Amino acid sequence: MTAVPARDDARRKAPVNQGCYMRAIPDASFTEVVSPNADTLYSSAWLDLSEQPLVLALPDFGDRFWTVPVLDAWSNVCAVVGRRRNGPSAGPFLIAGPSWSGATPDGLTLLKSPTTMNWIIARYATSGPSDFPAVNRLQDETRLIPLSDWTGTPGDYSPPVDVPVPAGADATTPPVDQVHALGGREYFTLLNQRMADNPPDPADAPIVGRLAELGIAPGASLDGLSPERLAALDAGARRGPEVLRTLLARAESAHSAGWTVHRGLGDYGTDYAKRAVITLVGYGANLDADALYPHATHDADGRPLDGAHTYVLHFDAGEAPPVDGFWSLTMMNERHLFADNPLNRYATGSPHPQAASTSSSACTGPSSPPSRVTGPRLRCDAPAEPRRPLPQRY
């Protein structure tokens, strides 16, 4: 996602400390973010705050829903600005890492992160293709500027277009697949390196102490470990994806004829299992106060959802989900990515005209799972494969 010398919106990539902007809703080939939505245009930036803070400058959003969360290296939302907290406009902000202790310049509001590595994944609501140019203008006015280059006027800074690309960087394989392909030694060596600049939270002290006995600690080397321990780390890395899938299946089986709603997202504390599962299926999840993500894998009769069948999800008049921003229903595949389909339609909901004009549409709320019933409907035809509707409420 960052292995490019300059911002490349078409490939959805940008160097570290630069933003890239999704100019349109992506199609089913989009694999960089799991559980995406089709109702906002994303703006994304990976931050390295080791040398200095960055200034985040934002436009006036008017009456549009917007949210700009900053995730630390442990996937916690360490700061968030948006309509819920700030109204139509806010900033500029100074995003600083754990080692920075300078004075915040006049006119900037400090957002302090506990880690050096961070991810911004901004979401600006859109009503569809005719609205994309307006959102694109807001994206163009969303800027990151190194503090040393900040003049008080965002437009004075132009990011570099010749950033060195690390040799051997894989810019094509989806990140989740790259992680799952790592052996134990590779994975835990990277973890040790990352923890040096992205320290665990003090609340993690008990597990940090236990991991240290295995050679897993900030800045530590695995070179001195016995072959038996290295083999154990390899075995753990191999089992990791299976364990996560088992945990996810267990959570969903408890709601086999209804909706699963994971709460406490974006602020995981010491719930390491939840953090890992959400990183697998919903990395970048917002705080509960900003969004909820019910999802279902079975219909009202407890049967797995499948593209071979037609489903209707019904609200009575006036009973659509109560939201401050918008709600939508997104069709995902088993990898929690957009489900490929002939219509290239991935969602329906309050931002979509077809939902507003259909008396009994393909939409839902947490109270009722999808049913195989008759009546007016919206179609999102898909191959005969397992499907996962994901209502998103902002």
Buried (B, 14 or more C-beta within 10 A) or exposed (E): BBBBEEBEBEEBBBBEBBBBBBBEBBEBEBBBBBBBBBBBBBBBBBBBBEBBBBBBBBBEBEEBBBBBBBBBBBBBBBBBBBBBEBEEEBBBBBBBBBEBEEEBBEEBBBBBBBBBBBBBBBBBBBBEEEBBEEBBEBBEBBBBBBBEEBEEEBEEBEBEEEBEEEEEEEEEEBBBEEBBEBEBBBBBBEBBBBBEBBBBBEEBEEEBEEBEEBBBBBEBEBEEBEEEBBEBBBEBBEEBEEEBEEBBEEBBEEBBEBBBBBEBBBBBEEEEEBBBBBBBBBBBBBBBEBBBBBBBBBBBEEEEBBBEEBBBBBBEEEEBBEBEBBBBBBBBBEBBBBBBBEEEBBBBBBBBEEBEEBEBBBBBBBEBBBBEEEEEBBEBEBEEEBBBBBBBBB
